[in-house]
Amino acid sequence: MLAAILTKPGSIELQDIKKPEPSEGELLIKVKASLTCGTDLKAFFRGHALIPMPGPFGHEFSGIVAARGKGVSRFREGDAVMSVHSAPCLSCPYCGRGFFNLCENIMASKALGAFAEYILIPKHIVRQNMFKKPEGLSFAEASFLEPLACVVHGMEPLGVEDKDTVLIIGAGPIGLLHLLTAKARGAKVLMTDIETSRLRTAKKLGADLVFDPLKTVRTVRDFTGGMGADYVIECTGQPTVWEASVDYVRRGGTVVMFGGCKAGATVCFDAGRLHYDEIDVRGTFHFTPGDVKKAFRLLTTGAIDARKLISGRYRLTEIQTAFSRLLKGDGIKYAIIP
């Protein structure tokens, strides 16, 4: 089978590798669509600790069951499916406490290699985080299941309502998914980014106000009558932006740090602001099976329509072009079609 192998930062090779055969509980999926994402782009640009090189990569996908191992009863060959690339082990101490996204084994047992003709899905993922794809949902749309589950994990505990104002910093793919999710809850959404093209997309997707980052303090103050946003969601992963995020939230508000900074990065916050204004600063990582189910419902009911986040489609043989364009800031997400 043909597979894209990330050999080193900036270099993707198409290789003809052996098609895997599913063992007990596993499924072999013929990939119909896979999506580029920020993690893939980081790996392509400078490498990533969670994506070994050289090796296969890509983890947002959907497809058709090509073969199944013994013991699989929920899915049959020919079924159209949508899935994420990981699931908790259910046996480590964190899983025992219900912290499924923090499972000690979740990253070691993930499935990479969606930028290929086929991908093998392990038993624990098939059992917990795979669903049949409805006919009315395209394969490209179904591939949003994984990133949307990450967004749901961070936003669901907030309880965002129609009376709330949400500031989203960074209008990349994840920021735009946060926008769609917040608007689905009826919130007023402000969005900022250094790229005007992305802000235009955000406006088309329903952002109430978009603006240049240099105008953030004044814009948020004016829009909220001087209080600040109820929720600030940081999606850039830049330490300086992390630090500034607490300046935009109201007293008693919450700042969600979604964007991951480089390993070893440190940030500083005004202790008085956090303490006396009761600012809740929280990190968010990955997702639980419950988040995946909620993301599945949002996509399949049409509550989240992510089609406008797809900037174009490329054949698998053109994948280097897709990532080169993303590296230049051209496009949001590309669908790779084997």
N, C-alpha and C positions, 0 to 999 in steps of 0.2 A: 504494500500500500504506500501511497505518497504521504509524506509527513514533513512539516516545516520544523527544522531543527535550529534552535538559537545556539550558534556555535560560539559566539563572543559578542560583546556589545557592538551593535551596528551591523551585524552580519547574520543573515538567515539563509540556511541552505535547505533546498528541497531534496529529500533523500527517499529512496525506495527501501522501506524496512518491512520486516515480516509482520503480517497481520496477526494480531494476538487471538487466542482462542479462549473463550470464557470458561472459568472453572466454576465450581459449585456456587450458586447464588449470584454470579456475575452476569453482566450483559455486555455484549459488543454492540456499539451504536454506530451506525453509518451516519456521519455528520452531514446534516443538510445546511446548517448555518452556524457560524461562530462569530463572536464579536471581539473587536479589539477593546482593551481597557487600559486604565492608567497604570496598573501594576505591570502589564505586559510592556507598556511604553517605557516605564522606568527600567525594566530589565533590558529592553532593546537599547536604551540610551547609555546606561551605566552599570547594568547588572543588578541583580536582586537576590537577597539572601534566601528567599523562598522559592526561587526558580533556578535550579542547578543548570550550569552550562559546562559543556555542550549538552543539550537535551531538548525534548519536545516542550512546547508551551502552548498557552491558550486554555481558558477554563470557563468561558461563557458560551454555551452551545445548546443545540437541540438537534434531534435527528430521528432516525428510524431504527428499531431493534433489528439487527442483522443476525444475531445468534444469541442464544441464552444457555447458561449453565444449568446443571441439575438443580432442582429445588425452587426455581423461579416460577411462580404461579400467577402473579399479578400482571405480567407482561408476556406477550407472544411476539414471535417474529412478524415484522410488518407494522407493529404498533408505532405510531408517532409519539415521541416522548419529549419531555423537557425536564432538565435536572440541574442541580448544582454539582460542584466538583468535590465536595467534602461532606462529612457527617461525623458526629461524635462517636467515640468508641463505646460509650455507655458503661465502662468498667473502671475508669480512673477516678481518683478522689473528687475531681471537679465535676465530672458527670454525676457522681453520687450525690453531690450537693445541688444538682440542677443547673450548674454553670456550663451548659453544653457548648457554648461558643468558645470557652476557655479550656476545653478538653486538652489534656496533655498530649494526645496523639493525633489531633485533628489535622495538623499541618503535615505530619509525617505520612499520613495515610490518604492524602488528597490525590485526585486524578488530574494530571496535566496532559496536554496533547490534543486539545480541541482543534488546533490548526492542522488538521490531517483528514484523511478520508474516513478513518474509523478511530474510535476511542473506546477503551475498555473501562467499564465502570465497576468498581469493587462492590462486594456484597452489602457492606454496611451502608453505602450510599444508595444503592438500589432499594434497600429495605426502608430507608427513612426519608430520602429526599428526591425521589423521582416520581413523576406524574405523567399520565397520558395527556398529550396535547390536544386540545379541542380543535376541530376542523376550522373554525373561524379565526384562529390565531395563526399568523404566519410563523415559519420557523425562525426568522430573524427576530420577530417580537418575542417569541418564546425564550430566546436566548438571553433576554433581560432578567430572567428569574434570579440569577446569582447576584448581580449588582443591586437589584431592587431589594432582595432579602437583607443585604448589608444596610441599606438605607432604612428599611423597616425596623431593623434591630436598634438603630440609634434613635429613631424618631418615635416609635410606638410608646415607650415609657413616658414621654413628655406630656402626652395628653393634649396635643395641639387642638385648639378649637377655633371657631369662626371669629371670636372676639380677639384673637391673638395676632401679633405682628411678628413675623419671622424674618430675620436678616440672614441671607446665605452669602457667604464670602467665597467666591470662586464659581464660575459658570461653566465648568467642565462637565463631563458626562455625569459624575456623581452629584455635583451641585444642581444640575438640571433635573435629575431624578428626585432630589430633595424638594425642588420647586414643585414638581408634579404631585408629589405626595402631600406637601403642605396645602396646596390648592385644593386637592381632593378632600381635605378636611375643612375647607372654607376659610383658611387663614389669609391674611394680607401678607404678601411676600415682597421684600426688598432684595435686590440682587446686585452685587458689584463684581467687577472683573476688569483686568487690564486690557482684555481683548474686546473691542467694540463689536466684532462679528458675533461673539458668543452672547453679548448682551442683547443684540438684536434677536437672537434665537430665544433667549429667556423671555423677552417681551412678547414674542409670538406665542410662547407656551403659557402665558398668563401672568407673568410677574407684574405686580402693581406699579413698581418703580425700579428702573435700572439706572446705574450711575457709575462714574469714575471712582476708584478707591480713594483718591485724594479728597473727595468730597463726603466721605463716609460719616464723619462726626456730625457735620452740619445737616446732612440729608436725613440721618436717622433722628436727630433731635427735632427737626422741623416736622417730620412725618408723624412722630409719636407725641407731639406736644411737649417735648422736653424730657420725657420719661426714659426713653431708650426702648429697644426691642425686647419683647418678652423672651424670645429665644434667638440666639446667635449660633449658626452652624458653620464651622470653619472647614472648608474643603480644599485648601491649598497645600497644607503640609509644610508651610514655611514658618519657622520659629518666630520671626518678627510679627507675622500675622497672628499667630497664636497669642502672643503677648498683647497685641492691640485689641483682640476680640473682646476682652472684658470691658473695654471702654465704651462699647456700643450697646450693652445690655442694661435693662432697668434694674433697680434695686429689687432683690428677690428673684431675679431672672436666672436663666440657665444658658450656659455656653457649652456646646457640644463640639469636641475636637475630633472631627472625622478624618481630616487629612493627616496622614502619618508623616512625621518628620524623619529625617535620616537618623540611622542608629547613632546614639551617643549625643544627639542634640540636647541642649538644655534651654529652658525658658524661665523667665522671672515674671512674677505678678506682684502687684501692689497688695500686700497683706491686709492693709486697712480696708481696701475696696472689697476684697473677698470676705473679710470678717464682718465689718459693720454694715455692709450692704447685702449680706447674705447671698453672695453670688455662688451659684452651683456650677462648678467647672467639671465636666465629665468627659472621659474618653469613651470610645466605642470601637469595638473590633468584631468583625466577622458576623456570624448569625447563628441562630438555633433552628432546629427543625420547625419550631412554631413560627419563626419568622419566615421561613421558606413557604410554609402553608399560606400565611397571610399574603405574601408576595404573589403566590400562585393565584389567589382569589382576586387580587387587585388587577392582575394582567388579564385573567380570563373573563372577568366581568366587565372589562372596559373602563374600570375606574381610573386606571393608569394607561394612557396611550403614549407609548414611547417611540412611535414610528419616526417622529421628527428629529430624534436624536441620531438617526442613522444618516450619515453624510453621503454614503455611497456604498457600492458593492464591488468586490474584487474577487477574481478567481484565486484559488489557493496558489497558483503559479505566480500571482501578482502581489503576494503578501508583502514583499520587501517595499514595493511602491506605496502600499497603504501605510506602513509604519514610517516611511520617509516623509510622507505628507503630514502625518500626525506630529512628527518631530519638528516640523516647520510651523506648527500651529494651524494647519489647514485641515479642518474637519473636526467632528466631535467623536463619533464612533463609526467604524467601517464594518460591514458585514463581509466575512470571508466565506465564499461559497465553493466547496470542494468540487 
